[in-house]
Amino acid sequence: MSFNSAGEILGTMTPVRTLTIANFPELPDGDYAMVEAYCTDPGCDCRKTMIFVHLDRRHVSTINFGWESPKFCARWYGAPLDARTLAEMKGPCIDLNSPNLVSPGAMLAFFSKLLDTHYIEHLRLQYTRFRAALAKPAAAKRLAQSLGGGGDTQRNSPCPCGSGRKFKVCCGRSR
């Protein structure tokens, strides 16, 4: 399963959310950009968003957010879910590959405060738009180009998170 920035497929329909944090416990003050990414696997319908969090243009955390019911998650997973797996599929959680350059617990607490019905509905709609756009040939071509012609993102390619920087100085730095 691979995730790509919604902006790469949807273009200007996906502005990057930028928030200025000051005096939030355990998180450094600064400008945080939240870049939404969605699954590009045509056979997958995970209904999740991966959010790359940047602090002052540096990738500091990755959050997964799934909005569907436990029943949907179990059906999609194909087996009954234990509490830990369900927690990773429904609601927000820190991604296993997150760089964790800020406190994961504090980042999760902050993100959870942002989740209201309006934001959750936005993520659902973006997922629907992204999946519909991905099915179009032009989007598939843009996706292949962003992946360096079908393989991994190249070091000098634009970063798939949508930051506008080269991959090697953005998300590629944390690999």
Residue frames as a rotation matrix with the C-alpha (Angstrom) as fourth column:
MET 1
0.588 0.809 0.000 0.00
0.809 -0.588 0.000 0.00
0.000 0.000 -1.000 0.00
SER 2
-0.617 -0.786 0.042 1.48
0.786 -0.618 -0.012 3.36
0.035 0.025 0.999 -0.97
PHE 3
0.454 0.733 -0.506 0.21
0.747 -0.623 -0.232 6.83
-0.486 -0.273 -0.831 -0.13
ASN 4
-0.514 -0.558 0.652 0.62
0.806 -0.574 0.144 9.99
0.294 0.599 0.745 -2.21
SER 5
-0.809 0.155 -0.567 -0.09
0.161 -0.870 -0.466 13.61
-0.565 -0.468 0.679 -1.45
ALA 6
0.168 0.957 0.238 -3.62
0.719 0.046 -0.694 14.58
-0.675 0.287 -0.680 -2.40
GLY 7
0.395 -0.051 -0.917 -2.19
-0.298 -0.951 -0.076 17.70
-0.869 0.304 -0.391 -4.03
GLU 8
-0.696 -0.717 -0.032 -0.29
-0.298 0.249 0.922 15.62
-0.653 0.651 -0.387 -6.58
ILE 9
-0.716 0.501 0.485 -3.52
0.686 0.632 0.360 14.21
-0.126 0.591 -0.797 -7.95
LEU 10
0.283 0.955 -0.091 -6.10
0.941 -0.295 -0.167 16.91
-0.187 -0.039 -0.982 -7.12
GLY 11
-0.295 -0.493 0.819 -3.88
0.656 -0.727 -0.201 19.96
0.694 0.478 0.538 -7.59
THR 12
-0.820 -0.118 0.559 -5.09
-0.165 -0.888 -0.429 23.22
0.548 -0.444 0.709 -6.07
MET 13
0.288 0.957 -0.048 -8.22
-0.283 0.133 0.950 21.56
0.915 -0.260 0.309 -4.67
THR 14
0.681 -0.116 -0.723 -6.00
0.627 0.601 0.495 20.44
0.377 -0.790 0.482 -1.79
PRO 15
0.403 -0.567 0.719 -4.44
-0.448 -0.807 -0.385 23.34
0.798 -0.167 -0.579 0.03
VAL 16
-0.313 -0.566 -0.762 -1.91
0.543 0.552 -0.633 22.43
0.779 -0.612 0.135 2.72
ARG 17
0.808 0.587 0.049 -3.31
0.254 -0.423 0.870 23.28
0.531 -0.691 -0.491 6.15
THR 18
-0.362 -0.929 0.071 -0.89
0.390 -0.221 -0.894 25.43
0.847 -0.296 0.442 8.09
LEU 19
0.796 0.585 -0.152 -1.29
0.335 -0.217 0.917 26.06
0.504 -0.781 -0.369 11.81
THR 20
-0.205 -0.829 0.520 0.81
-0.298 -0.453 -0.840 28.15
0.932 -0.327 -0.155 14.14
ILE 21
0.577 0.316 -0.753 1.27
0.544 0.540 0.642 26.50
0.610 -0.780 0.140 17.51
ALA 22
-0.341 -0.641 0.688 2.28
-0.323 -0.607 -0.726 28.48
0.883 -0.470 0.000 20.56
ASN 23
-0.560 -0.001 0.829 2.34
-0.827 -0.069 -0.559 27.24
0.057 -0.998 0.038 24.14
PHE 24
0.633 0.670 -0.388 1.00
-0.611 0.740 0.281 23.74
0.476 0.059 0.878 23.42
PRO 25
0.495 -0.466 0.733 2.42
-0.669 0.334 0.664 21.32
-0.555 -0.819 -0.146 26.02
GLU 26
0.145 -0.622 0.770 5.39
0.090 0.783 0.616 19.28
-0.985 -0.020 0.169 24.74
LEU 27
0.465 -0.033 0.885 5.30
0.879 0.138 -0.457 20.66
-0.107 0.990 0.093 21.16
PRO 28
-0.597 -0.734 -0.323 7.76
0.656 -0.679 0.330 23.30
-0.462 -0.015 0.887 19.97
ASP 29
0.315 0.640 -0.701 6.24
0.036 -0.746 -0.665 26.61
-0.948 0.185 -0.258 18.92
GLY 30
-0.776 -0.597 -0.203 6.20
-0.135 -0.158 0.978 27.15
-0.616 0.787 0.042 15.16
ASP 31
-0.010 0.726 -0.688 4.30
-0.961 -0.197 -0.193 26.80
-0.275 0.659 0.700 11.91
TYR 32
-0.562 -0.069 0.824 2.99
-0.069 0.997 0.036 23.28
-0.824 -0.037 -0.565 11.32
ALA 33
-0.292 0.452 -0.843 1.87
-0.956 -0.117 0.268 22.19
0.022 0.884 0.466 7.85
MET 34
-0.250 0.323 0.913 -0.40
-0.239 0.893 -0.381 19.16
-0.938 -0.313 -0.146 7.56
VAL 35
-0.491 -0.043 -0.870 -0.18
-0.871 -0.005 0.491 17.47
-0.025 0.999 -0.035 4.16
GLU 36
0.300 0.722 0.623 -2.93
-0.592 0.653 -0.472 14.95
-0.748 -0.228 0.623 3.42
ALA 37
-0.648 -0.480 -0.591 -2.04
-0.760 0.456 0.463 11.76
0.047 0.749 -0.660 1.55
TYR 38
0.394 0.855 0.337 -4.22
-0.777 0.506 -0.374 8.89
-0.490 -0.114 0.864 0.38
CYS 39
-0.113 -0.390 0.914 -3.74
0.004 0.919 0.393 5.30
-0.994 0.048 -0.102 -0.73
THR 40
-0.169 -0.044 -0.985 -2.91
-0.913 -0.370 0.174 4.81
-0.372 0.928 0.022 -4.41
ASP 41
-0.934 -0.137 0.329 -3.58
-0.057 0.968 0.243 1.06
-0.352 0.209 -0.912 -4.59
PRO 42
-0.597 0.743 -0.304 -6.53
-0.688 -0.279 0.670 0.66
0.413 0.609 0.678 -7.01
GLY 43
-0.204 0.523 -0.828 -7.70
0.141 0.852 0.504 -2.51
0.969 -0.014 -0.248 -5.23
CYS 44
-0.720 -0.145 -0.678 -7.69
0.678 0.059 -0.733 -0.94
0.147 -0.988 0.056 -1.76
ASP 45
0.052 0.730 0.681 -10.55
0.092 -0.683 0.725 0.89
0.994 0.025 -0.103 -0.09
CYS 46
-0.457 -0.395 -0.797 -9.01
0.759 0.294 -0.581 1.44
0.463 -0.871 0.165 3.35
ARG 47
0.520 0.698 0.492 -10.71
0.405 -0.709 0.578 4.81
0.752 -0.101 -0.651 3.87
LYS 48
0.477 -0.490 -0.730 -7.76
0.768 -0.171 0.617 6.29
-0.427 -0.855 0.295 5.67
THR 49
0.870 -0.325 0.371 -5.75
-0.075 -0.831 -0.551 9.47
0.487 0.452 -0.747 5.44
MET 50
0.237 -0.861 -0.449 -2.04
0.971 0.197 0.135 9.71
-0.028 -0.468 0.883 6.13
ILE 51
0.962 0.120 0.247 -1.02
0.123 -0.992 0.004 13.16
0.245 0.027 -0.969 7.30
PHE 52
0.025 -0.999 -0.047 2.59
0.895 0.044 -0.443 14.29
0.445 -0.031 0.895 6.98
VAL 53
0.922 0.265 -0.283 3.25
0.378 -0.775 0.506 16.96
-0.085 -0.574 -0.815 9.61
HIS 54
0.023 -0.908 0.418 5.99
0.763 -0.254 -0.595 19.49
0.646 0.332 0.687 8.89
LEU 55
0.707 0.046 -0.706 7.37
0.555 -0.655 0.513 21.97
-0.439 -0.754 -0.488 11.42
ASP 56
0.445 -0.516 -0.732 9.01
-0.458 -0.833 0.310 24.92
-0.770 0.197 -0.607 9.74
ARG 57
0.530 -0.063 -0.846 9.27
-0.838 0.113 -0.534 22.85
0.129 0.992 0.007 6.49
ARG 58
-0.664 -0.733 -0.149 10.80
-0.688 0.677 -0.262 19.74
0.293 -0.071 -0.954 8.12
HIS 59
0.196 0.736 -0.648 8.89
-0.326 0.672 0.665 16.43
0.925 0.082 0.372 8.28
VAL 60
-0.579 -0.436 0.689 8.47
-0.739 -0.076 -0.669 15.79
0.344 -0.897 -0.278 12.01
SER 61
-0.593 0.448 0.669 5.56
-0.306 0.643 -0.702 13.36
-0.745 -0.621 -0.244 12.34
THR 62
-0.757 0.455 -0.469 3.19
-0.397 0.249 0.883 11.13
0.518 0.855 -0.008 10.38
ILE 63
-0.580 0.676 0.454 -0.37
-0.492 0.154 -0.857 10.54
-0.649 -0.721 0.243 11.55
ASN 64
-0.889 0.447 -0.102 -2.80
0.199 0.577 0.792 7.94
0.413 0.684 -0.601 10.22
PHE 65
-0.656 0.747 0.108 -6.50
-0.515 -0.339 -0.787 8.63
-0.551 -0.572 0.607 10.52
GLY 66
-0.870 0.481 -0.103 -9.29
0.267 0.638 0.722 6.19
0.414 0.601 -0.684 9.69
TRP 67
-0.753 0.606 0.255 -12.90
-0.658 -0.697 -0.284 7.34
0.006 -0.382 0.924 10.02
GLU 68
-0.166 0.744 -0.648 -14.93
-0.471 0.518 0.714 4.18
0.867 0.423 0.264 9.44
SER 69
0.570 0.523 0.634 -16.70
-0.807 0.213 0.551 2.04
0.153 -0.826 0.543 12.04
PRO 70
-0.320 -0.668 0.672 -15.09
-0.753 0.610 0.249 -0.95
-0.575 -0.426 -0.698 13.77
LYS 71
0.393 0.546 0.740 -17.41
0.051 0.790 -0.611 -3.20
-0.918 0.278 0.283 11.75
PHE 72
0.957 -0.099 -0.272 -16.11
-0.288 -0.230 -0.929 -1.73
0.029 0.968 -0.249 8.45
CYS 73
0.145 -0.986 0.076 -12.50
-0.989 -0.147 -0.012 -2.06
0.023 -0.074 -0.997 9.65
ALA 74
-0.199 -0.173 0.965 -12.97
-0.428 0.901 0.073 -5.74
-0.882 -0.398 -0.253 10.54
ARG 75
0.741 0.517 0.428 -14.65
0.179 0.462 -0.869 -6.45
-0.647 0.721 0.250 7.17
TRP 76
0.814 -0.492 -0.308 -11.87
-0.542 -0.455 -0.706 -4.61
0.207 0.742 -0.637 5.28
TYR 77
-0.102 -0.901 0.421 -9.15
-0.975 0.174 0.138 -6.37
-0.197 -0.397 -0.896 7.31
GLY 78
0.044 0.223 -0.974 -10.81
-0.622 0.769 0.148 -9.74
0.781 0.600 0.172 6.70
ALA 79
-0.273 -0.146 -0.951 -10.63
0.559 0.780 -0.281 -10.97
0.783 -0.609 -0.131 10.30
PRO 80
0.810 0.514 -0.281 -11.73
0.508 -0.378 0.774 -9.99
0.291 -0.770 -0.568 13.79
LEU 81
0.140 -0.763 0.632 -9.61
0.024 -0.635 -0.772 -7.18
0.990 0.123 -0.070 15.18
ASP 82
-0.010 -0.217 -0.976 -7.84
0.987 0.152 -0.044 -7.02
0.158 -0.964 0.213 18.51
ALA 83
0.730 0.389 -0.562 -7.96
0.552 -0.820 0.150 -3.67
-0.403 -0.419 -0.814 20.36
ARG 84
-0.095 -0.868 -0.488 -4.49
0.157 -0.497 0.853 -2.58
-0.983 0.004 0.183 19.19
THR 85
-0.762 -0.168 0.625 -5.15
0.612 0.129 0.781 -3.25
-0.212 0.977 0.005 15.49
LEU 86
0.258 0.930 0.261 -8.55
0.951 -0.292 0.099 -1.55
0.168 0.223 -0.960 15.70
ALA 87
0.564 -0.103 -0.819 -6.94
0.375 -0.852 0.366 1.50
-0.736 -0.513 -0.442 17.31
GLU 88
-0.534 -0.833 -0.144 -4.49
0.160 -0.267 0.950 1.67
-0.830 0.484 0.276 14.39
MET 89
-0.711 0.309 0.632 -7.32
0.698 0.197 0.688 1.47
0.088 0.930 -0.356 11.84
LYS 90
0.332 0.899 0.285 -9.98
0.739 -0.436 0.514 3.69
0.587 0.040 -0.809 13.40
GLY 91
0.956 0.033 -0.293 -9.24
0.213 -0.765 0.608 7.17
-0.204 -0.643 -0.738 14.63
PRO 92
0.666 -0.745 0.030 -5.84
-0.571 -0.536 -0.622 8.85
0.479 0.397 -0.783 14.78
CYS 93
0.833 -0.545 0.091 -2.55
0.296 0.580 0.759 7.07
-0.467 -0.606 0.644 15.49
ILE 94
0.292 -0.829 -0.476 1.11
-0.769 -0.500 0.399 7.78
-0.569 0.250 -0.784 14.86
ASP 95
0.843 -0.008 -0.537 2.40
-0.429 0.592 -0.682 5.87
0.323 0.806 0.495 11.83
LEU 96
0.837 -0.539 0.098 5.03
0.377 0.696 0.611 3.20
-0.398 -0.474 0.786 12.47
ASN 97
0.103 -0.824 0.558 7.38
0.980 -0.011 -0.198 4.98
0.169 0.567 0.806 10.02
SER 98
0.921 0.264 0.288 6.90
0.216 -0.958 0.187 8.42
0.325 -0.110 -0.939 11.56
PRO 99
0.003 -0.987 0.162 10.19
0.247 -0.157 -0.956 10.25
0.969 0.043 0.243 12.14
ASN 100
0.683 0.383 -0.622 8.90
0.664 0.028 0.747 11.30
0.303 -0.923 -0.235 15.61
LEU 101
-0.410 -0.850 0.330 11.02
0.634 -0.526 -0.567 14.45
0.656 -0.024 0.754 15.72
VAL 102
-0.452 0.368 0.813 8.39
-0.723 -0.685 -0.092 15.90
0.523 -0.629 0.575 18.08
SER 103
-0.792 0.159 0.589 6.63
-0.414 0.570 -0.710 14.11
-0.449 -0.806 -0.385 20.93
PRO 104
-0.847 0.496 -0.192 4.30
0.114 0.522 0.846 11.49
0.520 0.694 -0.498 19.36
GLY 105
-0.381 0.731 -0.566 1.89
0.922 0.262 -0.284 11.69
-0.060 -0.630 -0.774 22.30
ALA 106
-0.369 0.204 -0.907 1.70
0.188 -0.939 -0.288 15.48
-0.910 -0.277 0.308 22.16
MET 107
-0.901 0.035 -0.432 1.28
-0.420 -0.312 0.852 15.45
-0.105 0.949 0.296 18.35
LEU 108
-0.699 0.679 -0.225 -1.55
0.504 0.691 0.518 12.93
0.507 0.248 -0.825 18.65
ALA 109
-0.266 0.591 -0.761 -3.21
0.830 -0.262 -0.493 15.01
-0.491 -0.763 -0.421 21.39
PHE 110
-0.596 -0.006 -0.803 -2.95
-0.210 -0.964 0.163 18.15
-0.775 0.266 0.573 19.25
PHE 111
-0.929 0.239 -0.283 -4.31
-0.244 0.178 0.953 16.42
0.278 0.955 -0.107 16.13
SER 112
-0.569 0.747 -0.344 -7.18
0.795 0.606 0.001 14.93
0.209 -0.273 -0.939 18.15
LYS 113
-0.337 0.420 -0.843 -8.19
0.425 -0.731 -0.534 18.46
-0.840 -0.538 0.067 19.20
LEU 114
-0.775 -0.001 -0.632 -8.46
-0.496 -0.619 0.609 19.42
-0.391 0.785 0.480 15.52
LEU 115
-0.916 0.395 -0.075 -10.86
0.259 0.722 0.641 16.57
0.307 0.568 -0.764 14.73
ASP 116
-0.501 0.862 -0.083 -14.38
-0.366 -0.298 -0.881 17.89
-0.784 -0.411 0.465 14.58
THR 117
0.224 0.660 0.717 -17.23
0.416 0.601 -0.683 16.81
-0.882 0.451 -0.140 12.32
HIS 118
0.850 0.081 -0.521 -16.26
-0.357 -0.638 -0.682 19.43
-0.388 0.765 -0.514 9.69
TYR 119
-0.063 -0.969 -0.240 -12.63
-0.956 -0.010 0.293 18.25
-0.286 0.248 -0.926 9.43
ILE 120
-0.484 -0.055 0.873 -13.60
-0.070 0.997 0.024 14.56
-0.872 -0.050 -0.487 9.39
GLU 121
0.585 0.756 0.293 -16.11
0.306 0.129 -0.943 15.25
-0.751 0.642 -0.156 6.61
HIS 122
0.586 -0.481 -0.652 -13.41
-0.761 -0.604 -0.239 17.15
-0.279 0.636 -0.720 4.69
LEU 123
-0.482 -0.835 0.266 -11.09
-0.701 0.550 0.454 14.11
-0.525 0.032 -0.850 4.92
ARG 124
-0.127 0.536 0.835 -13.87
0.300 0.823 -0.483 11.78
-0.945 0.189 -0.265 3.72
LEU 125
0.842 0.500 -0.203 -14.67
0.004 -0.382 -0.924 14.03
-0.540 0.777 -0.324 0.76
GLN 126
0.230 -0.843 -0.485 -10.99
-0.929 -0.339 0.147 14.40
-0.289 0.417 -0.862 -0.16
TYR 127
-0.539 -0.378 0.752 -10.63
-0.249 0.925 0.287 10.62
-0.805 -0.032 -0.593 -0.08
THR 128
0.320 0.762 0.562 -13.62
0.449 0.401 -0.799 10.27
-0.834 0.508 -0.214 -2.44
ARG 129
0.859 -0.038 -0.511 -12.27
-0.392 -0.690 -0.608 12.97
-0.330 0.722 -0.608 -4.78
PHE 130
-0.118 -0.993 -0.022 -8.78
-0.867 0.092 0.490 11.46
-0.484 0.077 -0.872 -4.70
ARG 131
-0.403 0.006 0.915 -10.02
0.102 0.994 0.039 7.95
-0.909 0.110 -0.402 -5.52
ALA 132
0.666 0.705 0.244 -12.21
0.368 -0.026 -0.930 9.26
-0.649 0.709 -0.276 -8.38
ALA 133
0.705 -0.461 -0.539 -9.37
-0.665 -0.694 -0.275 11.36
-0.247 0.552 -0.796 -9.81
LEU 134
-0.257 -0.870 0.420 -6.90
-0.630 0.481 0.610 8.50
-0.733 -0.108 -0.672 -9.49
ALA 135
0.092 0.394 0.915 -9.07
0.389 0.831 -0.397 6.43
-0.916 0.393 -0.076 -11.83
LYS 136
0.934 0.248 -0.257 -8.54
-0.099 -0.510 -0.855 8.98
-0.343 0.824 -0.451 -14.64
PRO 137
0.652 -0.703 0.284 -5.61
0.729 0.480 -0.487 8.46
0.206 0.525 0.826 -17.04
ALA 138
0.375 -0.530 0.761 -4.13
-0.068 -0.834 -0.547 11.94
0.925 0.153 -0.349 -16.45
ALA 139
0.642 -0.106 0.759 -3.91
-0.763 -0.179 0.621 11.29
0.071 -0.978 -0.196 -12.70
ALA 140
0.891 -0.332 0.309 -2.30
0.254 0.930 0.264 7.90
-0.375 -0.157 0.914 -13.26
LYS 141
0.507 -0.729 0.460 0.32
0.574 -0.113 -0.811 9.58
0.643 0.675 0.361 -15.48
ARG 142
0.376 -0.339 0.862 1.05
-0.549 -0.831 -0.088 12.27
0.746 -0.441 -0.499 -12.82
LEU 143
0.832 -0.034 0.553 1.34
-0.480 0.454 0.750 9.54
-0.277 -0.890 0.362 -10.19
ALA 144
0.788 -0.565 0.246 3.81
0.614 0.756 -0.229 7.54
-0.057 0.331 0.942 -12.31
GLN 145
0.346 -0.667 0.659 5.88
0.227 -0.622 -0.749 10.69
0.910 0.409 -0.064 -12.92
SER 146
0.509 -0.126 0.851 5.96
-0.749 -0.553 0.366 11.53
0.424 -0.824 -0.376 -9.20
LEU 147
0.818 -0.203 0.538 7.22
-0.206 0.770 0.604 8.03
-0.537 -0.605 0.588 -8.51
GLY 148
-0.110 -0.950 -0.293 10.09
-0.685 -0.141 0.715 8.44
-0.721 0.279 -0.635 -10.94
GLY 149
-0.284 0.049 -0.958 8.51
-0.909 0.305 0.285 6.43
0.306 0.951 -0.042 -13.73
GLY 150
0.505 0.638 -0.581 7.01
-0.421 0.770 0.480 3.68
0.754 0.003 0.657 -11.60
GLY 151
-0.068 -0.572 -0.818 9.68
0.596 0.634 -0.493 3.00
0.800 -0.521 0.297 -8.98
ASP 152
0.160 0.035 -0.987 10.61
0.946 -0.290 0.143 4.70
-0.281 -0.956 -0.080 -5.74
THR 153
0.985 0.167 -0.046 10.70
0.156 -0.971 -0.179 8.47
-0.074 0.169 -0.983 -5.56
GLN 154
0.292 -0.922 0.255 14.02
0.736 0.046 -0.675 9.73
0.611 0.384 0.692 -6.92
ARG 155
-0.167 -0.457 -0.874 16.24
0.945 -0.326 -0.010 11.86
-0.281 -0.828 0.486 -4.65
ASN 156
-0.922 -0.283 -0.264 15.97
0.207 -0.937 0.282 14.97
-0.327 0.206 0.922 -6.83
SER 157
-0.453 0.848 0.274 12.25
0.555 0.028 0.831 14.57
0.698 0.529 -0.483 -7.57
PRO 158
-0.335 0.445 0.831 9.69
-0.658 -0.741 0.132 16.80
0.674 -0.502 0.541 -5.86
CYS 159
-0.972 -0.039 0.232 8.72
-0.210 0.588 -0.781 15.28
-0.106 -0.808 -0.579 -2.51
PRO 160
-0.596 0.787 -0.159 5.44
0.385 0.455 0.803 13.30
0.704 0.418 -0.574 -2.71
CYS 161
-0.393 0.467 -0.792 4.24
0.883 -0.049 -0.467 14.95
-0.257 -0.883 -0.393 0.52
GLY 162
0.435 0.625 0.648 3.58
0.817 -0.577 0.009 18.16
0.380 0.526 -0.761 -1.41
SER 163
0.403 -0.324 -0.856 6.02
0.627 -0.583 0.516 20.41
-0.666 -0.745 -0.032 0.46
GLY 164
0.997 -0.049 -0.053 7.53
-0.072 -0.643 -0.762 21.69
0.003 0.764 -0.645 -2.79
ARG 165
0.256 -0.961 0.101 11.06
-0.861 -0.179 0.475 20.68
-0.439 -0.209 -0.874 -1.75
LYS 166
-0.111 -0.390 -0.914 13.23
-0.726 0.659 -0.194 17.94
0.678 0.643 -0.357 -3.22
PHE 167
0.779 0.448 -0.439 12.62
-0.133 0.801 0.583 14.47
0.613 -0.396 0.684 -1.81
LYS 168
0.101 -0.841 -0.531 16.23
0.608 0.475 -0.636 14.18
0.787 -0.259 0.560 -0.58
VAL 169
-0.848 -0.427 0.313 15.90
0.054 -0.659 -0.750 17.22
0.527 -0.619 0.582 1.71
CYS 170
-0.144 0.872 0.468 12.36
-0.903 -0.309 0.298 16.50
0.404 -0.380 0.832 2.87
CYS 171
0.723 0.535 0.436 10.83
-0.672 0.690 0.268 13.07
-0.158 -0.487 0.859 3.59
GLY 172
0.739 -0.500 -0.452 13.81
0.053 0.712 -0.701 11.30
0.672 0.494 0.552 2.03
ARG 173
-0.150 -0.812 0.564 16.04
-0.625 -0.364 -0.690 12.65
0.766 -0.457 -0.453 4.78
SER 174
0.073 0.254 0.965 14.26
-0.979 0.204 0.020 10.56
-0.191 -0.946 0.263 7.42
ARG 175
0.916 0.305 -0.261 14.80
-0.367 0.899 -0.238 7.23
0.162 0.314 0.935 5.57
